[in-house]
Amino acid sequence: RRWIEQGAVYEGHWAFLPIPALEDSRKQGTAVIDLPVKNELSRRGLALQPSADRATLIRRLSFDLTGLPPTASQVLEFEADNSPDAYEKLVDRLLASEHYGERMAADWLDSARYADSYGFQVDRERDVWYWRDWVIRAFNSNLPFDQFITWQIAGDLLPQPTEEQILATAFN
């Protein structure tokens, strides 16, 4: 605040400016979220990449949300779905998949340095798979982030903790 009061020049970054109205984006044939990027690219003499075909879309989305490629029949089904909400239905289907939790948990488990064994030198069994499974279930059930963190840090210290809250702290 003092810096600005002393006369510092503040220039707002385009990424933090309000997104133009939905109507403007429809006129330009661009999604609202892409419009600031499109405008900035245009200012620089560049353009957005063309939209991906439907087979590419389902492949990208499937890998992003489940870590798995779509089956041939899923690709054909998505390509044949001409409804305006086809993409949204695909997203909903992939989010409902048990593989969604597996994919989302992978990064979390990596950050926590989860492993089923102690490693190369001391490779004996560890019984921590139940924590891994709890993390997967937490993602699949859309457990709110504040509960997810609280249960992992102090689930067993909560007043009258449930078995699930205790399992959440098992790896810590």
N, C-alpha and C positions, 0 to 999 in steps of 0.2 A: 504494500500500500504506500509506504514511504517513497519507494522508488518512483511510483507513478506521480505522487504529489510533488516530487522534486523535478518533474518535467520529462520523465522518460516517455519515449514514444512507444505506444502499444499498438500493434497491428494485429487484428484478429486473423486467425488462420481459417482458410476456407472450410476445413473439415469441421470446425466448430460453429459454423454459421447455420441458421435454420435451413432445413431442406425446403426447396420450393414446393409450391402447392402440387397436389396430385394431378390436377388438371393440366398443369404445364408439362408434367412427365408424360401424360397420355398423348398430348399433342405431338411430343417428340418421339413417341413410341419407345420410351425408356421407363424402367422401373424407378420409383421415387428414390430409392436408395442409391441408384446408379447415376442419377441426374447431376449431382455435384462433380462426380468423377468425369462424366461425359463433357460437362461444360469446361472443366479444367483441361482435359485432353484437347478439346476443340480449340481452346485459346492457344494451345501449343502446336496446333496444326496436326493433331493426332486424332484417332477415333477408337471407339470401343471395338473389341474383337466381336465377330459375329456370334450370334447365339449358337449354342451347341445343339446338335441334333438330339432327338429323344433317347436314342440308344446310349449316347455319351452321357446325357443327363442322369439316366438311371444308374449307369455304371459309377459315375462320380459320387452320386448320393449314397448308393449302396456301400461303397468303400468308406465314405466319410462316416456314415452312421452305424454300420455293422462290421466293417473291416472285411467284408466278404463280397465277391462279385455277385451280380444278379444271375439267376438261372436264365437259360434261353427262353423259357416260357414266360418268365417275369418281364423280360425285355419286350417280347412280342405283345404281351398284355398291355404294357405301358404305351407302346407305340400305337396300339389300336384304340386306346382310350382317348377320345376326342372331347371329353367333357372339360369345361373351363377350370375345374378344380382337380384335374388329373394329377398334377404335381403335388398338391396339398394332400391328396389321398395317398400318394406314394410315400410322402414324408411321414404321415400318420402310421402307415403300415410298417415302415422301417423302425419308427420309434417304439412301436408295440412289440417288435421282435425281441426275443430273449438275447439275441446277439448284440443288440444295441448296448445293453449293460456290459457285456463282455468287452466291447470295443471301447466304451467310455472308461471303464475301469482300468484298462491297460495303462493309460497315461498316469492315472492316480497311483496304481500299484508300482509303476516304475519310479515315480517320485518318492514313494515311501521305501524304495529299495526292497520291495517284496521279492522273495524267492522261495521255491519249494524245497530247496536244499541249502546247506551252509556254504556251498561252493566247492571249488576244485580240491582244496587241501583237506577239508573236513566234510566230506560228502555223506553225511548221515541224514536220516529222515527228520523232517520238521513237521509238526502237526499244526500248521497255521493256515491250511487250505480253507478252514471255516471262515476266517477273516476275509480271504479273497472272495469267497462266495457271498459273504455279507455285503461287500462293496458292490459286487455285481447286482445283487438284489436291490441295494439302495438306489443305484442308477435306474434300474428297470422300474422301480416303484415311484420314481421321481421324488425321492426323499428331499425335503427342503435343505438347502445348503447349510443353513445355520444348525439344523439338527444333525446333519451328516458330520459336521466338524465337532460339535459338542459331544456327540456320542463317541466319536473316536478319541477325543482327548480325555473325557471324563465320564463316559457312559456308566462305568461301574461305580462311580461316586455320586451319581444322581440319587435323589430320594426315591426309594423303592424302585431300583432299576429293573427293567424288564430283561429277559434273557437276550433279546435282540440288542439292547443297549450295552449289555455286558460283552456280547460277542464283538461289538464294534471296537472295543478297546483291546481285544485279545492280542493284537500284534504289537501294540505300543509298549 
